[in-house]
Amino acid sequence: MSPFDAVFLSYDEPMANSLYARLQRTLGGTVKRLHGVQGMRRAYRLCAEAVDCEQFFLADGDFAIDNGFDASVIEPLEEGVSMRVWQAVNPVNGLSYGYGGLKLIRRSALRHMGEAVDVLAALPGKIEFAQQRAGVTRFNQSPFHAWKAGFRECAMLARGSEYGMTDNDAHQRVQAWTSSRDGEFAAYAAAGAREGVAFAREAAREAKQFDHLNDPAWLRERFTSAHGDQAVSG
């Protein structure tokens, strides 16, 4: 059983109910759920208020935890560390890195995060990246969700990683995203990735445009204008 509480943060993911149940079975202990909150920064801050302990697991609504993940052996965060991120497997291009991965996070860090497009990159303190894979990020649950994942991630990679990633690493990840061909709706993820890179080039002249990456309504409108109303929300 997990020594930490956990929060499953979902918005409109079609598989969210089953992935939440999977997280509960695997972690045991207390797994709370926050669903449908408007505003990513607000949602993360509400996660901090949902738990009673300083450190807790945080899983996104499209995260499928590995059934063999043993939370009982996980060490707490050391002083000065605000978050640890485990890797997740990307189902459309085979990459494994922190994107969509399981997090162990401090509630105090969420209460004092700064401003960043990638919201959790603005946490105070150090961020650790574990080499262990904790599951799969199942963002490819519909054409829209696959497209949105590719669009947001590659727009942020093209803009410049807020985690201090090298340009070469970012380029390699963009290349993998734009050539996605495995799994469900891979073509939509690849299209989103290409369009995200183009958006980053356009938005470079007006940085405020990057705020759209955290606006679900804007993203859905952008998708439907380019690809038709094929979004599947479950």
Sine and cosine of phi, psi and omega as CSV:
sin_phi,cos_phi,sin_psi,cos_psi,sin_omega,cos_omega
0.00,0.00,0.59,-0.81,-0.04,-1.00
-0.93,0.37,0.69,-0.73,0.09,-1.00
-0.98,0.19,-0.07,1.00,-0.03,-1.00
-0.89,-0.45,0.53,-0.85,0.22,-0.98
-0.93,0.36,0.20,-0.98,0.02,-1.00
-0.59,-0.81,0.45,-0.89,0.09,-1.00
-0.79,-0.61,0.74,-0.67,0.09,-1.00
-0.97,-0.24,0.91,-0.42,-0.10,-0.99
-0.97,-0.25,0.95,-0.31,-0.04,-1.00
-0.87,-0.49,0.35,-0.94,0.01,-1.00
-0.79,-0.62,-0.93,0.37,0.01,-1.00
-0.60,-0.80,0.36,0.93,-0.09,-1.00
-0.93,0.36,0.80,-0.60,-0.06,-1.00
-0.85,0.53,-0.54,0.84,-0.06,-1.00
-0.99,-0.13,0.21,0.98,-0.14,-0.99
-0.85,0.53,-0.66,0.75,-0.04,-1.00
-0.88,0.47,-0.71,0.70,-0.03,-1.00
-0.95,0.32,-0.57,0.82,0.02,-1.00
-0.95,0.32,-0.53,0.85,0.10,-1.00
-0.90,0.43,-0.70,0.71,0.03,-1.00
-0.88,0.47,-0.62,0.78,0.03,-1.00
-0.89,0.45,-0.68,0.73,0.02,-1.00
-0.89,0.46,-0.66,0.75,0.04,-1.00
-0.88,0.48,-0.72,0.70,-0.02,-1.00
-0.89,0.45,-0.63,0.78,-0.10,-0.99
-0.98,0.20,-0.69,0.72,-0.05,-1.00
-0.99,0.12,-0.56,0.83,-0.15,-0.99
0.91,0.41,-0.24,-0.97,0.02,-1.00
0.90,0.44,-0.44,-0.90,-0.05,-1.00
-0.99,-0.10,0.89,-0.45,0.06,-1.00
-0.84,-0.54,0.95,-0.31,0.00,-1.00
-1.00,-0.07,0.24,-0.97,-0.01,-1.00
-0.72,-0.69,0.69,-0.72,0.11,-0.99
-0.86,-0.51,0.80,-0.60,-0.15,-0.99
-0.72,-0.69,0.67,-0.74,0.20,-0.98
0.95,0.30,0.36,0.93,-0.02,-1.00
-0.98,0.20,0.77,-0.64,0.04,-1.00
-0.98,0.21,0.75,-0.66,0.03,-1.00
1.00,-0.09,0.93,-0.37,-0.08,-1.00
-0.90,0.44,-0.69,0.72,0.00,-1.00
-0.90,0.44,-0.65,0.76,0.04,-1.00
-0.90,0.44,-0.66,0.75,-0.01,-1.00
-0.88,0.47,-0.70,0.71,0.01,-1.00
-0.91,0.42,-0.62,0.78,0.02,-1.00
-0.92,0.39,-0.57,0.82,0.05,-1.00
-0.93,0.37,-0.50,0.87,0.09,-1.00
-0.86,0.52,-0.64,0.77,0.00,-1.00
-0.89,0.46,-0.52,0.86,-0.01,-1.00
-0.99,0.11,-0.23,0.97,-0.05,-1.00
-0.99,0.14,-0.27,0.96,-0.06,-1.00
-0.93,-0.35,0.30,-0.95,-0.04,-1.00
-0.95,-0.31,0.03,1.00,-0.05,-1.00
-0.84,-0.55,0.32,-0.95,-0.07,-1.00
-0.94,0.34,-0.63,0.78,-0.03,-1.00
-0.91,-0.41,0.71,-0.70,-0.02,-1.00
-0.47,-0.88,0.40,-0.92,0.09,-1.00
-0.98,0.21,0.62,-0.78,0.06,-1.00
-0.78,-0.62,0.84,-0.55,0.00,-1.00
-0.83,-0.56,0.71,-0.71,0.06,-1.00
-0.96,0.28,0.31,-0.95,-0.08,-1.00
-0.93,0.37,-0.14,0.99,0.06,-1.00
-0.91,-0.42,0.28,0.96,-0.03,-1.00
-1.00,-0.02,0.84,-0.54,0.06,-1.00
-0.97,-0.24,0.97,-0.22,-0.07,-1.00
-0.93,0.36,0.59,-0.81,0.09,-1.00
-0.92,0.40,0.78,-0.62,-0.04,-1.00
-0.87,0.49,-0.34,0.94,0.00,-1.00
-1.00,-0.06,0.06,1.00,0.00,-1.00
-0.92,0.40,0.84,-0.54,-0.08,-1.00
-0.97,-0.23,0.99,-0.12,-0.04,-1.00
-0.95,0.31,-0.34,0.94,-0.07,-1.00
-0.92,0.39,-0.33,0.95,-0.04,-1.00
-0.98,-0.17,0.03,1.00,-0.05,-1.00
-0.97,0.25,0.78,-0.63,0.03,-1.00
-0.99,0.14,0.57,-0.82,0.06,-1.00
-0.89,0.45,0.31,-0.95,0.08,-1.00
-0.92,0.39,0.64,-0.77,0.07,-1.00
-0.97,0.23,0.29,-0.96,0.03,-1.00
-0.83,0.55,0.73,-0.69,0.01,-1.00
1.00,-0.01,-0.15,0.99,0.04,-1.00
-0.98,-0.18,0.82,-0.57,-0.05,-1.00
-1.00,-0.08,-0.41,0.91,-0.06,-1.00
-0.35,-0.94,0.60,-0.80,0.19,-0.98
-0.87,-0.48,0.71,-0.70,-0.05,-1.00
-0.87,-0.49,0.81,-0.58,0.11,-0.99
-1.00,-0.03,0.47,-0.88,-0.03,-1.00
-0.95,0.31,0.47,-0.88,0.14,-0.99
-0.79,-0.61,0.59,-0.81,0.03,-1.00
-0.99,0.16,0.74,-0.67,0.07,-1.00
-1.00,0.07,0.86,-0.52,-0.14,-0.99
-0.97,0.23,-0.16,0.99,-0.04,-1.00
-0.95,-0.31,-0.25,0.97,0.01,-1.00
-0.68,-0.73,-0.03,1.00,0.10,-1.00
0.99,0.16,-0.04,1.00,0.04,-1.00
-0.91,0.42,0.50,-0.86,0.14,-0.99
-0.76,-0.65,0.93,-0.37,0.11,-0.99
-0.40,-0.91,-0.25,-0.97,-0.14,-0.99
-0.95,0.32,-0.20,0.98,-0.03,-1.00
-0.85,0.52,0.87,-0.49,0.03,-1.00
0.96,0.26,0.14,0.99,-0.09,-1.00
-0.98,0.18,0.20,-0.98,0.05,-1.00
-0.94,0.34,0.58,-0.81,-0.04,-1.00
-0.81,-0.59,0.62,-0.79,0.26,-0.97
-0.95,-0.33,0.82,-0.57,-0.24,-0.97
-0.64,-0.77,0.44,-0.90,0.05,-1.00
-1.00,-0.03,0.73,-0.68,0.04,-1.00
-0.91,0.42,-0.56,0.83,0.01,-1.00
-0.91,0.42,-0.55,0.84,0.03,-1.00
-0.92,0.38,-0.65,0.76,0.03,-1.00
-0.90,0.44,-0.54,0.84,-0.01,-1.00
-0.96,0.29,-0.30,0.95,-0.09,-1.00
-0.82,-0.58,0.42,0.91,-0.01,-1.00
-0.95,0.30,0.49,-0.87,0.00,-1.00
-1.00,-0.01,-0.44,-0.90,-0.06,-1.00
-0.97,-0.23,0.78,-0.62,0.09,-1.00
-0.32,-0.95,0.47,-0.88,0.05,-1.00
-0.90,0.43,-0.74,0.67,0.14,-0.99
-0.99,0.12,0.99,-0.14,-0.27,-0.96
-0.80,0.60,-0.71,0.71,-0.08,-1.00
-0.96,0.28,-0.20,0.98,0.09,-1.00
-0.94,0.33,-0.21,0.98,-0.05,-1.00
-0.99,-0.12,0.23,0.97,0.04,-1.00
-0.93,0.36,0.59,-0.81,0.10,-0.99
-0.96,0.29,0.48,-0.88,0.04,-1.00
1.00,0.00,-0.10,-1.00,-0.09,-1.00
-1.00,0.06,0.54,-0.84,0.09,-1.00
-0.90,-0.44,0.78,-0.63,0.02,-1.00
-0.98,-0.20,0.59,-0.81,0.07,-1.00
-0.88,-0.47,0.95,-0.33,0.01,-1.00
-0.96,0.28,0.53,-0.85,0.02,-1.00
-1.00,0.09,-0.23,0.97,-0.03,-1.00
-0.97,0.25,0.63,-0.78,0.13,-0.99
-1.00,0.08,0.72,-0.69,-0.01,-1.00
-0.94,-0.33,-0.13,0.99,-0.02,-1.00
0.27,-0.96,-0.39,-0.92,-0.02,-1.00
-0.82,-0.57,0.65,-0.76,0.09,-1.00
-1.00,-0.05,0.98,-0.21,-0.12,-0.99
-1.00,0.03,0.86,0.50,0.04,-1.00
-0.96,0.29,-0.28,0.96,-0.09,-1.00
-1.00,0.04,0.85,0.53,-0.05,-1.00
-0.99,-0.11,-0.19,0.98,0.05,-1.00
-0.32,-0.95,0.26,-0.97,0.09,-1.00
-0.81,0.58,-0.72,0.70,-0.02,-1.00
-0.89,0.45,-0.73,0.68,-0.05,-1.00
-0.90,0.43,-0.61,0.79,0.06,-1.00
-0.91,0.41,-0.71,0.70,0.02,-1.00
-0.88,0.48,-0.72,0.69,-0.04,-1.00
-0.87,0.50,-0.66,0.75,0.01,-1.00
-0.88,0.47,-0.75,0.67,0.01,-1.00
-0.90,0.44,-0.67,0.74,-0.03,-1.00
-0.89,0.46,-0.79,0.62,-0.06,-1.00
-0.91,0.42,-0.73,0.68,-0.08,-1.00
-0.91,0.42,-0.71,0.71,-0.06,-1.00
-0.97,0.25,-0.47,0.88,0.13,-0.99
-0.90,0.43,-0.66,0.75,0.01,-1.00
-0.95,0.31,-0.62,0.79,0.05,-1.00
-0.91,0.42,-0.66,0.75,0.00,-1.00
-0.94,0.35,-0.53,0.85,0.02,-1.00
-0.93,0.36,-0.59,0.81,-0.07,-1.00
0.79,-0.61,0.86,-0.52,-0.09,-1.00
-0.89,0.46,0.72,-0.69,0.06,-1.00
-1.00,0.10,0.02,1.00,0.09,-1.00
-0.98,-0.20,0.12,0.99,0.03,-1.00
0.99,0.17,0.36,0.93,0.03,-1.00
-0.91,0.41,0.55,-0.84,0.04,-1.00
-0.95,0.32,0.42,-0.91,0.03,-1.00
-0.87,0.49,-0.59,0.81,-0.01,-1.00
-0.91,0.41,-0.69,0.72,0.04,-1.00
-0.89,0.46,-0.69,0.73,0.01,-1.00
-0.89,0.46,-0.68,0.73,0.00,-1.00
-0.88,0.48,-0.69,0.73,-0.01,-1.00
-0.90,0.44,-0.62,0.78,0.02,-1.00
-0.94,0.35,-0.64,0.77,0.06,-1.00
-0.88,0.48,-0.69,0.72,0.01,-1.00
-0.86,0.51,-0.67,0.74,0.01,-1.00
-0.91,0.41,-0.68,0.73,0.01,-1.00
-0.89,0.46,-0.72,0.69,-0.09,-1.00
-0.95,0.32,-0.27,0.96,0.04,-1.00
-0.95,-0.32,0.33,0.94,0.00,-1.00
-0.83,0.56,0.74,-0.68,-0.01,-1.00
-0.56,-0.83,0.01,1.00,-0.03,-1.00
-0.98,-0.22,0.43,-0.90,0.11,-0.99
0.96,0.27,0.05,-1.00,-0.03,-1.00
-0.92,0.40,0.65,-0.76,0.13,-0.99
0.85,0.53,0.47,0.88,0.00,-1.00
-0.88,0.48,-0.59,0.81,-0.01,-1.00
-0.89,0.46,-0.58,0.82,0.03,-1.00
-0.94,0.33,-0.61,0.79,0.06,-1.00
-0.89,0.45,-0.68,0.74,0.01,-1.00
-0.91,0.42,-0.67,0.75,0.03,-1.00
-0.90,0.44,-0.69,0.72,0.04,-1.00
-0.87,0.49,-0.64,0.77,0.01,-1.00
-0.88,0.47,-0.73,0.69,0.01,-1.00
-0.89,0.45,-0.68,0.74,-0.01,-1.00
-0.93,0.36,-0.52,0.85,0.05,-1.00
-0.91,0.40,-0.64,0.77,0.05,-1.00
-0.90,0.44,-0.69,0.72,0.03,-1.00
-0.89,0.46,-0.65,0.76,0.03,-1.00
-0.88,0.47,-0.66,0.75,0.00,-1.00
-0.88,0.48,-0.61,0.79,0.03,-1.00
-0.91,0.41,-0.67,0.74,0.02,-1.00
-0.91,0.42,-0.71,0.70,-0.10,-1.00
-0.96,0.27,-0.25,0.97,0.00,-1.00
-0.85,0.53,-0.45,0.89,0.00,-1.00
-0.98,0.17,-0.29,0.96,0.00,-1.00
-0.56,-0.83,1.00,-0.02,-0.16,-0.99
-0.84,0.54,-0.46,0.89,-0.02,-1.00
-0.87,0.49,-0.39,0.92,0.00,-1.00
-0.88,0.48,-0.44,0.90,-0.03,-1.00
-0.91,0.41,-0.30,0.95,0.06,-1.00
-0.88,0.48,-0.41,0.91,0.01,-1.00
-0.88,0.48,-0.39,0.92,-0.03,-1.00
-0.90,0.43,-0.31,0.95,0.03,-1.00
-0.95,-0.30,0.32,0.95,-0.02,-1.00
-0.92,-0.39,0.98,-0.19,-0.06,-1.00
-0.84,0.55,-0.65,0.76,-0.03,-1.00
-0.91,0.41,-0.67,0.75,0.02,-1.00
-0.90,0.44,-0.68,0.73,0.00,-1.00
-0.89,0.45,-0.67,0.74,0.00,-1.00
-0.91,0.41,-0.65,0.76,0.02,-1.00
-0.91,0.42,-0.64,0.77,0.02,-1.00
-0.89,0.45,-0.65,0.76,0.01,-1.00
-0.91,0.43,-0.76,0.64,-0.08,-1.00
-0.92,0.39,-0.54,0.84,0.01,-1.00
-0.93,0.38,-0.48,0.88,-0.03,-1.00
-1.00,-0.09,-0.50,0.86,-0.18,-0.98
-0.80,-0.60,0.01,1.00,-0.03,-1.00
1.00,0.08,0.15,-0.99,-0.07,-1.00
-0.99,0.11,0.93,0.36,0.01,-1.00
-0.96,-0.28,0.15,0.99,-0.01,-1.00
-0.91,0.42,0.66,-0.75,0.02,-1.00
-0.87,-0.49,0.91,-0.42,-0.05,-1.00
-0.97,-0.24,0.06,1.00,0.07,-1.00
1.00,-0.04,0.00,0.00,0.00,0.00
